[in-house]
Amino acid sequence: MDRKTYHIIQLLFKYYRETLSVSEKAELDAWLAEDERNRELLKSYEHFSRFIQDMHFYGETDVENGYERVFRKIEIQQKKMVNRMRWIGWGSVVASLLIVVTCMILWQRGTNERERHSMITLASPDRSGVQLQLSDGKTISLTKVLEVQETDGRNVATNDTAGIVYQNIQEDMSQGEKIMYNTVITPRGTEYLLTLSDGSRVWLNSDSRLKFPVKFSKGTRRVELVGEGYFEVAKDTSSPFIVNSGKLEIKVTGTSFNIAAYPDEKIVQTTLVSGSVDVSCPECAATESVSLVPNEIAIFVPKVQKIEKKRVDITPYIAWHEGFLTFHDESLGSIAKKLERWYDLTFEFDQPETKELVFYGSIKRHENILQVLDMLRCTNLISFTIIDSKTVRVTRL
């Protein structure tokens, strides 16, 4: 589900609750005027209003039982509605609407109740553990330092709430001068923004590291990434910007793109937002190389040493950078890995097949993990058991 669809669902939810603001009502009216199918969707939504009322009633007294009773009703009615609306192809939208609205109400009515009755709570991740490794190997905490001083005594960067900013050192490197490298390390549960000496900005996702020169040499700008990073590269046609990630080399001059290259994943993904990039594998037996334009993704499979590119909706690939956890046709196993990195947890599965279940959804990245689990649980496909403060067991229903 893309963000626009999710926003419309929120407007419909507020419409039923009669909590639309003047501007939101105007926005909903404009959307309804765009297409007859939109008005049909509103009618179908109103058709289910009594079930939503049931959810509120049952939710006041018994969240779990209320959910089961109402969802069974919705499933039956949904089948009828999908058949009736098949001619306009909006059955899947109605289904999404029902699931999201149901989950919204469950959040409001049920999360606090479950938290009160849970004997074990999940530990909150430590989001203050970002580290900086200097050229001599010394590691310092970026939560405790305001200025970064290198081994030669120079202040090379300043650090504040907006992230670390490296100075644009103008003097040329002397012949034989050793390049000094720094590395920013983001443990699980953390993210960080850094500005390199050329003005390029990099957002590092959790469980990642970026190695880069304190000062770039003439003719090339090269960094090394492990994990995931979103790049906004300062344009300089005379000095290409190169990201090395495992066997891959991503080359640009000025552009915005995302790279997901976690060692425990089977693929490496490069997603282009703007500009252009060249993605290659110099170390592959048969040299692999593709060029991307905006809204394309390059998928590299290290096992077979092949790069494939395709056109995609880039929303789920860059959503983390915008503060969302977004899943489009994504397996539960893949979702669990993202949640493990961001919330510093471990998921255990009752059987391998459970990992293959596919989900759609979007939630703010800084929501409590219990709310995220509730969103997944209320699909009626899986349940969760909190084993200890860092472990969650997933069972297929």
ABEGO torsion letter per residue (X at the ends): XBAAAAAAAAAAAAAAAGABBAAAAAAAAAAAAABAAAAAAAAAAAAAAAAAAAAAAAAAABAAAAAAAAAAAAAAAAAAAAAAAAAAGAAAAAAAAAAAAAAAAAAAAAAAAAAAABABBBBBBBAAABBBBBAAGBBBBAAABABBBBAAGBBABBBBAAEBBBBBBABBBBBGBBBBBBBBBBBBGBBBBBBBAAGBBBBBBBGBBBBBBABBBBGBBBBBBBEBBBBBBBBBAABBBBBBBEABBBBBABBBBBBBBBAABABBBBBBABEBBBBBBAABABBBBBBBBBGBBBBBBAAAGBBBBBBBBAAAAAAAAAGBBBBBGBBAAAAAAAAAAAAGBBBBBABAAAAABBBBEBBBAABBAAAAAAAAAAAGABBBBBABAABBBBBBX
